[in-house]
Amino acid sequence: MAQGGCLSEQVFAVRPHKPFSSDFNCYHQLPRSRVEEHRVSGRKHRSVAERICICIANYNQGEWLQRAIDSILRSTIADAVEIVVVDSGSTRDGVAAARERFPQPRYIEMGRNCGYSTALNRGLAETDAPIVVCANADIEFSPGTLELLRDVLLSHGNAAGAAPRFVFGDGAAQPSVEAFPSLWQVLRMALVPGTRTRPAPEMGGPVPVETSVGACVMYRRECLEEVAGFDERFFLYYEEVDLHRRLRGAGYGLVVAPEAVVVHHGGRATGGATATTVRQHLASLFYYLRKHDGRGQELLGRTILAIGYLARLAVSIALLPVMLVVALARRANPLGALAKYASLLSCCVRGWTETERGVEPR
């Protein structure tokens, strides 16, 4: 059986869970005729398997958190949904305003930035709902999305999770679907930055995928417990990829429902792709490669990316006179690119260590 990190196991043990009904425990083995009994087409929910808990991890996103909660409460199944908000020590824009405006959710304040995985595990330990949604605070559910995700999940017997199609605030398609990381993907990252994900299909029925962006995914709780939840050694990034790979190793799948749309205002907590967040991204990637493919693959991945960053650093040095002129015209830091690539090159040389979990987004 695939397992997460020991920290995840400890968090899941914070509060004992009520046992699932035997009907839901073997749900993924039910024949299609039984599965169809659980599909809901505008009817009132009758099954315990349809209770949903939405667990939201918040860090300095209080304004967007309010919009996320509002979109949930506007759902036609809001009466069957509970909301748990876990705040990871926000230094600004926390949960105070959301708590005052929306008293319905359960708010948990961690007091420190414990990382995305730890926050979600803590939230999951507060509920016994058989269906859970793990989400960022900077999302909004389009009308009907929760209902569609639930129906897709319950009608795909071997699926552990169902993900939506993501769009930006202006409605443009947002890349969200990818294959599990490999050295080929690392090579593409070194040559062409930003090629890790692709948009989900815009039309058609549910599509099986290896992994999807973890900004919002609906899961069967029993499947998460089987693999011990999120591995908390992933402070930020790749925690959902690791989870989905362990779920696949346990015999479960993941599907994307193109008609279920979630608006993702990505990067609100981290301030976009800063050098700090890119370093954290690399650290999590290196840990993922080490965990699933061994130290040899991790070392090769680090070497490939190091060569890529070294090449960009060399080009930046060669173009330094031009960069100085442009930077002076724009009143920008002329050495910014050099410092960025030198920092990322250092990260590749150092690799992942346990202390990397302390690298917090700014």
Secondary structure, DSSP 8 states (H G I E B T S, - for coil): -----HHHHHHHTSS------HHHHTGGG--HHHHHHT--SSS----GGG-EEEEEEESS-HHHHHHHHHHHHTSTTGGGEEEEEEE---SSS-SHHHHHH--SSEEEE-SS---HHHHHHHHHTT---SEEEEEESSEEE-TTHHHHHHHHHHHSTTEEEEEEEEE-TTS-B-EEEE----HHHHHHHHHSTT-S-EE--SSSS-EEESEE-TTEEEEEHHHHHHTTS--TT--SSSHHHHHHHHHHHTT-EEEEEEEEEEEE-TTTTTTSS-HHHHHHHHHHHHHHHHHHH-HHHHHHHHHHHHHHHHHHHHHHHHTHHHHHHHHHHHT--TTHHHHHHHHHHHHHHH---GGGGG----
